[in-house]
Amino acid sequence: ASPRAAVRTSARRVAARSSRPGSIRGSRSRSSSILTMAASASDVPADAVEYFSPSKVNLFLRVVRRRDDGYHDLASLFHVIDLGDDMKFAKSTGSRDTLVCSDDTIPLDSSNLVIKALDLWRSKTGSTQMFWVELVKNVPHGAGLGGGSGNAATAMWAANELCGRPATEAQLLEWSGDIGSDISVFFSEGAAYCTGRGEIVEDVEPPIPLDTPMLLVKPNIGLSTPAIFKALDLDSRSTEDPLDLLQKITSQGKCEDAICVNDLEAPAFSKLPELQALKDKLRGAGTTGVSSVFMSGSGSTIVQVGSDVVPEFVREDEALFRSPARLITRKRGEWYKPSGLWKK
């Protein structure tokens, strides 16, 4: 069989953070956090259940075409990673959901993806159950890491678990596309070839070893996904067939610059030239083991694959968020857990 046929056969459609390695480093918000700080221990319901809310990287991202409705069809290899947020859930007897968050810049009303996810789950299942939710943010927003999408997926999963699983995993996957394109990938087993707006999800085997070290580096500025797509020049896209890219990374078992292409890099770099400079400096740092450096999603996170050693120029720049990460997967019927291969 041809490589393309082999890839199609192996892809099973799922029914419709400090400067040293091993820690997270990021800048604190300087605005008031009186109303949105995470709940104190005395405020947490006794029956609250903890869930890990992961994020993702795009190991490659091809923009296939611009659709008549203004959206774009993509073909991307997503992988869930263990840089994630900490969430707690409990059933509530109140008349509305309660959401508390450690990040005071995040809205707590119906515009929040967590609340949207709970509303969606109730509308689909017919449940009237309300929830208490605590969200402790570790994943930066405007990063191309799908942190908010991971929160939404985790909320749908937790609500369904706490209420006796009235919906199947296949239904959660199908429904999740109603409120966001990246949410669906979290209902895969962790590695997924995604098409359409990103909501068409096919499970694939992890293309590289799960313990491959990665370093995520993000400047203290985010990028608007709509603005990046608006700036996209379709004539400047890669000409690589995404299924060929999938076959290559799977057969080689490692990331390489020629494989980890991202059609959104050019418009992102045009909007934020510092990103191009950051990518070039990471690639030019000569860190042992690094096999590829690329931007995830619509940015602004640059991913270094093959080593989580922090280059000196990153250590010296207090404005840069940096964190190690590893790829993670899950088993059906279970939710994601951190790899345990690094510490905050």
Secondary structure, DSSP 8 states (H G I E B T S, - for coil): --HHHHHHHH-EE-----SSTTS-B-----S--TTTS---GGGS-TT-EEEEEEEEEEEEEEEEEE-TTS-EEEEEEEEEEEEEEEEEEEEE-SSS-EEEES-TTS--STTSHHHHHHHHHHHHH----EEEEEEE--S-SSSSS-HHHHHHHHHHHHHHHHTT--S-HHHHHHHHTTT-SSSGGGGSSSEEEEEETTTEEEE---SS-TT--EEEEE-S----HHHHHHH--GGGS----HHHHHHHHHHH-S--TTTS-BTTHHHHHHH-HHHHHHHHHHHHT--TT--EEEE-TTSS-EEEES-----HHHHT-TT-EEEEE-B----TT------SSS--
